[in-house]
Structure formats: C-alpha cells, structure tokens
Amino acid sequence: MSLPQLLSQKEIEQNSSQLDNWSVLENRYLVSVFEFPDFVNALEFTVKVGLVAEEMQHHPEINLSWGKVALEITTDDMGGLTELDFLFALKVNKLFE
C-alpha cells in the first residue's frame, strides 16, 4: 500500500470548502468539535469514530468531555494533510448526521 500524497494549498482549500464543521489548522491538521446533550451521547459517538479509525487505519486525536468530542486529524507519516484526512472527516460527518 502506497502512502497518500500531501495536498497542495489549493487542494486543501478545495477539500475544506466541502466540509461542514471542520477547520484547517496550520495547513497540517483538520480540527472539529461535535456537541451532544450529555456525556453518554458523546461517548457513543467517540466509539463510532474509533471504529471508523480502525477500519481506515487512520487514527485521530480524540478529546472527550461532557457533551463534546474534539477531533484532530493529520497524516503523520506525510507531515500534513492528505486525501485520507478529508475522507476520514467526511465519514465522521456522516456519523454525526
């Protein structure tokens, strides 16, 4: 399996314009915060995100707190953002719908 390629600034802008609820940080990370009515719903969402991460073998930083899940994703091996990060974000958005 070949490593994904780093995206150019233009590609990052094009991909991020199609993502609701995500921001690009330092042109290296995708970050988002998802809000829930309570801890249990936030925890259930975190577990679902973890299953997507395992399926994709692409693991985000996850910060779980009462009613909130903060995610940060990057392709560490490449030192920045790749198509894989945006695909992960799209899958997470579908979980949240």
C-alpha positions as a Python dict, from the first residue, in 0.01 Angstrom:
ca = {
    (1, 'M'): (0, 0, 0),
    (2, 'S'): (149, 333, -103),
    (3, 'L'): (144, 634, 123),
    (4, 'P'): (-102, 909, 36),
    (5, 'Q'): (44, 1228, -111),
    (6, 'L'): (49, 1563, 66),
    (7, 'L'): (-210, 1802, -69),
    (8, 'S'): (-120, 2142, -209),
    (9, 'Q'): (-258, 2462, -54),
    (10, 'K'): (-514, 2483, -335),
    (11, 'E'): (-621, 2120, -286),
    (12, 'I'): (-657, 2176, 90),
    (13, 'E'): (-876, 2481, 27),
    (14, 'Q'): (-1091, 2295, -227),
    (15, 'N'): (-1140, 1995, 2),
    (16, 'S'): (-1206, 2200, 315),
    (17, 'S'): (-1471, 2409, 139),
    (18, 'Q'): (-1676, 2089, 107),
    (19, 'L'): (-1658, 2007, 479),
    (20, 'D'): (-1902, 2145, 732),
    (21, 'N'): (-1785, 2178, 1090),
    (22, 'W'): (-1411, 2129, 1018),
    (23, 'S'): (-1129, 2384, 1013),
    (24, 'V'): (-776, 2364, 877),
    (25, 'L'): (-511, 2444, 1136),
    (26, 'E'): (-157, 2539, 1030),
    (27, 'N'): (-222, 2372, 691),
    (28, 'R'): (-141, 2048, 871),
    (29, 'Y'): (-444, 1946, 1074),
    (30, 'L'): (-820, 1914, 1034),
    (31, 'V'): (-997, 2001, 1358),
    (32, 'S'): (-1359, 1985, 1467),
    (33, 'V'): (-1575, 1985, 1779),
    (34, 'F'): (-1902, 1791, 1794),
    (35, 'E'): (-2155, 1877, 2064),
    (36, 'F'): (-2403, 1646, 2234),
    (37, 'P'): (-2673, 1680, 2501),
    (38, 'D'): (-2481, 1467, 2753),
    (39, 'F'): (-2174, 1255, 2821),
    (40, 'V'): (-2328, 924, 2712),
    (41, 'N'): (-2408, 1051, 2361),
    (42, 'A'): (-2059, 1199, 2329),
    (43, 'L'): (-1908, 868, 2440),
    (44, 'E'): (-2118, 667, 2193),
    (45, 'F'): (-2004, 900, 1911),
    (46, 'T'): (-1642, 856, 2022),
    (47, 'V'): (-1673, 479, 1997),
    (48, 'K'): (-1818, 509, 1645),
    (49, 'V'): (-1533, 740, 1543),
    (50, 'G'): (-1289, 484, 1683),
    (51, 'L'): (-1442, 209, 1471),
    (52, 'V'): (-1405, 424, 1157),
    (53, 'A'): (-1044, 494, 1255),
    (54, 'E'): (-972, 123, 1290),
    (55, 'E'): (-1144, 43, 960),
    (56, 'M'): (-937, 310, 781),
    (57, 'Q'): (-620, 253, 988),
    (58, 'H'): (-612, 631, 1029),
    (59, 'H'): (-637, 749, 1387),
    (60, 'P'): (-729, 1097, 1509),
    (61, 'E'): (-651, 1269, 1834),
    (62, 'I'): (-975, 1250, 2034),
    (63, 'N'): (-1067, 1464, 2331),
    (64, 'L'): (-1388, 1350, 2501),
    (65, 'S'): (-1554, 1573, 2760),
    (66, 'W'): (-1907, 1622, 2890),
    (67, 'G'): (-2121, 1677, 2580),
    (68, 'K'): (-1826, 1741, 2346),
    (69, 'V'): (-1590, 1545, 2127),
    (70, 'A'): (-1295, 1733, 1977),
    (71, 'L'): (-1111, 1568, 1688),
    (72, 'E'): (-780, 1648, 1524),
    (73, 'I'): (-662, 1455, 1219),
    (74, 'T'): (-346, 1462, 1010),
    (75, 'T'): (-135, 1215, 816),
    (76, 'D'): (166, 1200, 1047),
    (77, 'D'): (372, 985, 809),
    (78, 'M'): (349, 1260, 549),
    (79, 'G'): (369, 1555, 787),
    (80, 'G'): (44, 1716, 678),
    (81, 'L'): (-293, 1678, 512),
    (82, 'T'): (-376, 1414, 252),
    (83, 'E'): (-694, 1287, 84),
    (84, 'L'): (-716, 1031, 364),
    (85, 'D'): (-775, 1307, 622),
    (86, 'F'): (-1061, 1456, 425),
    (87, 'L'): (-1215, 1114, 363),
    (88, 'F'): (-1200, 1047, 737),
    (89, 'A'): (-1367, 1383, 810),
    (90, 'L'): (-1647, 1307, 563),
    (91, 'K'): (-1710, 969, 729),
    (92, 'V'): (-1721, 1131, 1072),
    (93, 'N'): (-1968, 1393, 948),
    (94, 'K'): (-2196, 1112, 826),
    (95, 'L'): (-2182, 955, 1173),
    (96, 'F'): (-2287, 1285, 1326),
    (97, 'E'): (-2588, 1338, 1095),
}
